[in-house]
Amino acid sequence: MNRTEFILITTVILFVAFCLGWFANWFVHRFSRVSQSDVAVLDKLAQSLHEAEEMRDQAIAYVQKRETELNNQISQTEAELGAAMEGLRVARTEAEELRTHIEQKN
């Protein structure tokens, strides 16, 4: 094989490789092309996802606010219960003292 034959064979091999690469590129782009309707559907899905995330964030904020309010209400109710129990204890003690005092007078 002389120099000219080697160059010619190398040229043919490189040209065939180029043609195969170009055909593969065309083939991939031909079947992976996205139509306008698909893009519109994807845009609509993206918008719906964005709205759902906003609604989720609002729901989380509402739940946290409501939880804080309920915890405050529970704390106030427990404080009122403690005060009522203390008042009841004092009233029972006074009532017991009055009973003993009345019994001693009789």
Sequence and secondary structure as in RCSB ss.txt:
>XXXX:A:sequence
MNRTEFILITTVILFVAFCLGWFANWFVHRFSRVSQSDVAVLDKLAQSLHEAEEMRDQAIAYVQKRETELNNQIS
QTEAELGAAMEGLRVARTEAEELRTHIEQKN
>XXXX:A:secstr
  HHHHHHHHHHHHHHHHHHHHHHHHHHHHHS   HHHHHHHHHHHHHHHHHHHHHHHHHHHHHHHHHHHHHHHH
HHHHHHHHHHHHHHHHHHHHHHHHHHHHHH 
